[in-house]
Amino acid sequence: QVHLIESGGGLVQVGASLNLSCAGSGRSFKSYTLGWFRQTPGKEREFVAAINWAGRNTYYADSVKGRFTISRDTSKDTVILHMNNLKPADTAVYYCAANPGPWEPMTRAAYDYWGQGAQVTVSS
């Protein structure tokens, strides 16, 4: 089987920091664009952040710029989302995803593999 395994979600207070991680299973994703999306009840899944295969290009949604940082460890085939100064609006299920094609960070259809989702809840 080939899939992405997420970890690091949980319940935190407003202003806290939290890290999400995602690791490939069943195959290597070292040459893939890796991204994070999130979804809340009644809304469409929205883009959060992405990083290219070399780790040199990153792209962020306006809502998380300056607060979230995406990084990857190619040797471990993992991608990490560092979330700082969390707000109630950040509450969502977060999904990591892998895109084997060219750099197209915001397009959901470009990602072929998805994680199971990690719940992040920010209490006010």
VENCOR-V595124 format. One record per residue. N is the residue number from 1. RES is the residue in one small letter. PSI is psi in degrees with one decimal (* if undefined). Layout:
N | RES | PSI
N | RES | PSI
This chain:
1 | q | 149.0
2 | v | 122.1
3 | h | 175.8
4 | l | 136.5
5 | i | 121.7
6 | e | 154.3
7 | s | 159.9
8 | g | -2.2
9 | g | 171.2
10 | g | -171.0
11 | l | 125.0
12 | v | 166.3
13 | q | 158.7
14 | v | 134.3
15 | g | -6.9
16 | a | 171.0
17 | s | 151.8
18 | l | 143.3
19 | n | 135.9
20 | l | 140.8
21 | s | 157.8
22 | c | 129.5
23 | a | 141.6
24 | g | 148.3
25 | s | 132.4
26 | g | -19.1
27 | r | 171.4
28 | s | 138.9
29 | f | 22.1
30 | k | -29.9
31 | s | 9.1
32 | y | 148.7
33 | t | 135.6
34 | l | 137.4
35 | g | 169.4
36 | w | 134.9
37 | f | 163.0
38 | r | 156.8
39 | q | 136.7
40 | t | 158.6
41 | p | 131.5
42 | g | 1.5
43 | k | 160.2
44 | e | 154.6
45 | r | 127.5
46 | e | 151.5
47 | f | 142.4
48 | v | -56.7
49 | a | 157.8
50 | a | 156.6
51 | i | 138.4
52 | n | 175.9
53 | w | -32.2
54 | a | -9.7
55 | g | 12.0
56 | r | -24.4
57 | n | 131.5
58 | t | 157.0
59 | y | 137.4
60 | y | 148.7
61 | a | 147.9
62 | d | -32.6
63 | s | -17.5
64 | v | -3.1
65 | k | 134.3
66 | g | -12.1
67 | r | -35.9
68 | f | 147.5
69 | t | 128.5
70 | i | 139.8
71 | s | 167.1
72 | r | 151.8
73 | d | 98.6
74 | t | -37.6
75 | s | -28.2
76 | k | -1.0
77 | d | 46.6
78 | t | 157.4
79 | v | 141.4
80 | i | 140.6
81 | l | 113.3
82 | h | 117.3
83 | m | 121.8
84 | n | 156.6
85 | n | 54.7
86 | l | 144.1
87 | k | 159.8
88 | p | -32.5
89 | a | -15.0
90 | d | -8.3
91 | t | 123.3
92 | a | 172.3
93 | v | 124.0
94 | y | 132.5
95 | y | 131.6
96 | c | 156.0
97 | a | 154.1
98 | a | 134.7
99 | n | 114.9
100 | p | -12.8
101 | g | -163.6
102 | p | 169.6
103 | w | 105.2
104 | e | 70.3
105 | p | -33.0
106 | m | -8.7
107 | t | 111.5
108 | r | -37.9
109 | a | -18.7
110 | a | -14.3
111 | y | 124.2
112 | d | -24.4
113 | y | 141.6
114 | w | 147.4
115 | g | 174.7
116 | q | -12.7
117 | g | 138.5
118 | a | 125.8
119 | q | 127.1
120 | v | 121.0
121 | t | 124.4
122 | v | 113.7
123 | s | 144.2
124 | s | *
